Amino acid sequence: MPDPTAAARSVLCHTDCMSDSTAADTPYNAAPDSTTSEAVHRSAEILHRATQRQEQLAELPVDAAPTTRAAAYAVQARLTELSHQPTVGWKIAATSAAGQRHINVDGPLGGRVLEDRVHPDGAEVSLTGNMMQLAEPEFVFVLGTSLAPQPEPYGAHQIMDAVSDLRLGIELPSTRFTDVTAVGALQLIADSACGHHFVLGPSVRAGWRELNLSKVHMSAAVNGPSGHREIAGRGANVLGNPVTALTWLVNELSELGIGLEAGTFVTTGTCSDPIPVRVGDTITADFDGLGTVTCALTA
């Protein structure tokens, strides 16, 4: 079995290299200068207004758009405040090669999942205002112990010791941008990494910790107006292993001074290519005997 800690460190190194070199030295909650603060607030307000009006943007204005990952996560945090909804989970976008190609980025991105966007297994979920019309079956880890920011990276084993539960989920992402392939990673992070609705499915049976999740296969079935289709996926599509993806997110946030509280869940990214869906479709994802998660898509 590949070492998830080593893989996560490799991804972190790659991400740091492709981002602004000062990002790791500028935690999002450090006191910014007035220009940075004004830019963060302005970007968040523009994104919030677009959400309320169900409008799309070509991109954020040049004088307000984040120029570091730290600033991008600061916009995301301010956007969450404007929504008046608590963060109950985190998502990871672009953990597969297919996901990275889809939004034209070179590595994963973190985003927040808000309380009013989480739905139970079997729920009817509206696609109204959803600009992407995609479904993504995912592994979901729930923390039983908080993980505070720390100077040194967390190891995968440390993080897994804090995990209390493995669940299954289906993400229904969306965006406020007209072309997600054109705006780049920083603006996508500001947009909460295309976070939108999320179906939180059942807990996986006991004994899952002994499994190599990279080898778990997923089969999704879509039925409805878009026709009957079956889509295959597997855990290895998620940065090589969903544990690696979880480790990446915890350390990405820790470097920026952001901790994860007990009870928070982390959905680790799609196990398959993003699945096109339409109003009236139902989607059921089966994870190799570990369980299924399903939802119906409405107007």
N, C-alpha and C positions, 0 to 999 in steps of 0.2 A: 504493500500500500504506500503511495507517495506521502511524504511528510507534509501535512497541511501547513505547519508553521513555516517551513522553508518556502513553500509555494506562495504563501501570503506575503512573506518578506520580499520575494521577487517582484510581486505585483506592486507592493508599496514603493520599491525602488523605481520601477518603471513609471509609476504615477508621479512620483516626486520629480523625476527627470523631465516629464513632459509638461509640468506645471511651473508656475513662477517660482524662482528659487527662494524667494523670501516668504512663501506661504507658510512653511513649517515654523518660521520664526515669528509669525504674526497671528496668534490665536484670535479667533473671531471675537472673543469677549474682552480682548485687550482694549484700552482706551484709544479709539481712533482719532485722527485729526478731524477737524470740522468738515473738510472736503470729503473725506472718506465716509463720514457719518451721513452727510447730506446725500451722497451718492447711493448709499445703502438704502436709506429711507425712500429716496425717489424711485429707485428700481422696484422696491417692494410695493410701493403704492401703485406703480404702473401695472405690475403683474396682478395685484389684487383687483384693481379696477377692471382689467380684462376678464378676470374670472367672474366678477359680478355681472358684467354685461355680455358674457359668453362671446367675447371678441378675441381675435387673434392678432399677434404682433409679428412684424417682420423680424425685429430684433429690439433690444433695449438701446436707448440713446447712447452714443459713444461716451458722453460725459458722465453717464450714470452706470454703465455696464461694469460688472466686476472684472478686475484685471488679475486677481489671484484667487486660489481656491478658498482661502480664508474669507475674502470679501464675498465670494459667491455663497458660502454657507451662512454668512451674516445676513445677506439678503433673504435667504431661505428662512432663517429664524425670525426676521422681522415680518415676513409674509405670513408666517404662522401666527404671530401675535395679532396681525390685522384680521385674521380669520376668526378669532375668538374661539378656537377649538384647540384642545390639548393634543400634544403629540403622544400617541399610544403605541406607535411602532415606527420602524425605519425600513426602507426599501433599498435595494441595491439594483441599479440599472446597469445594463451592458456588462453582465458577468459572463456572457457567452460571445463567441465570435460573431454569431448571427445578430445578437443584440447590439454589438458594437458597430457592425456594418449598418444596421438599421438606422442608427442615429449619428453615424459618422464620427465616432470617438475612438480613442486608442486604449481605453481602460475603463474600469468601473466608476460609478458615480453614486453618492449617497443621497437619499431624500427622506422626507418625513411622511408618515401616514397619520392622518388626523382622525380623531374619534368619530366624527360624523360620516366618514367615508368607509367605515368598516362594516361589513355585512356578514351574517351567519351563513353556514353551509346551507345550500338549497335556496338561497334568497333570490328574489327578483331584483335585478339591478338595472337602473335606467342608463341608457346610452345617450340620453339627451345632453348635448353640450360636449360629448366626448369626441375629440378631434382625431383620435388615432384608430378607434374601432378595432382593438386588438385584445386578445386574451393570452395570459402567460401563466401556466401552471408552475408552482414553486414550492420548495421546502421552506418551512418557517420555524425558527428557533424562538423559544420563550425563555427569558431570563428569570431565574429564581433568586438571584443575588445581583445586587447593583455592581456595575463596573465603572469606577471613577476614573477620570483622566489621570495618567501617570507619565513620568518622564521616559521610561523605557517601554518599548513595544510589548504588548501582551503576547504570550505564547498561546497556541491553539489549545493546549491542555488546560491552561488557566481559564480560558474563556469557556471551554466546554464544561468545566467544573461549575461554572456559574449558570449553565443552562439547565432548566428544570423540565422542559417539555419540547417535543418535536411535533409540529402540526403541519398540515397541508394547506395550500392556498391557491387562489387564482387572482392575479392582478389584472386590472382593466385600466391601463395607463392612458393618459391624455397629455396635452400640451397647450400652452398659450401661444406657441409660435407657429407661423404658417409653414415653416420648413425646418424640421428638427435637424436635418443634415447640414444646415447652413450656419447655425448660430454658435456652435462650439460647446465644449464641455462646461465652461464657466457659466454661461447663460442657462444651460440646461440644469446645472446644480441649483442656480438661483430659482429656477422654476420647479424646485423640489424633485428633480430628476424624473420628470414626467409622472409624478405621483398623482393619482386620482382616486378611483374606487378600488376596494380590496375585499375579497371574500375569504374570511378566515375559517378554514375547515377543521375537521376533527383532529384530535390528538392521535399520534401513531401508537400502536400497541407497545407493550413493554418489550424490552430487549433490543430496541433500535440502536442503542449505543454500541452494540457489538457489530453492527453492520458497517460495511464500507459504502457510504452513501454515493460515492462516485459510480458504483456499479448498479445502483438501483435504476430500473427502467420505468419510464412513465408513458402511459398511453392515454391520449385525450381523444374524445369523440365529440364532434359537433353535429347537431341536427337542427334543421330549421330552414328558413328561406335561403340561406347560403349553400344549402345542400348537405348531404351526409359526407363527413370526412373523418378520417382517423389520422392522428398525428403522433409520431413517436418522439420520445426524448429520453434523457437520462441525466443522472446526477453529475456525471463527468463534464457536462456542458456548462456547469456553473463554476467557472474558474478552476476546473479540474476536480473540485469537490466542494459541496455546499459549506463544509466546515472552513475551508480556505476563504470563501466569500465572507462568512461571518467574521473571521479573524481580520480580514482586510478592513471591514467597516468599523469594527471596534477601534482599531488602531488609527484609521483615518480620522475618526471623531476625537479620539484621545489626544492626538497631536494638536487639535484645534481647541482643546479645553472643554470638550463636550463629553459628558458621561452618559451612561445608559442605566436607567433605574430598573429595579426588580419589577417584574410584571410587563416590561416592554417586550414586544416581539420584533424580530428582524426577518423579513422575507428576502430570500437570498438571490433571486433572479430566475429567469425562465429556464426550464429544463429543455425546452425545444425552441425552434424558430417561433417568433411571435405569430399568433394565430389570428388571421382576419376573421371578424365576426360581424353580424348584423342584428338589428332589432328582430326579435322573434326566435333567435337561436337559443339553444341550450348547449352548455358545454359541461362535460364530465371528465375529470382527470383521475385516472387510476395509477397509483404508485406501487406497482409490482407487489401487490398483496398487502401493502402497509395500510391501505385505506383509499378512499375516494373523496373528491370534493366536487361540488357541482353548483351551477347557478343558471338562471334564466335571464335573458336580456330583453328589456322592455324599452318602450319609447319614453 
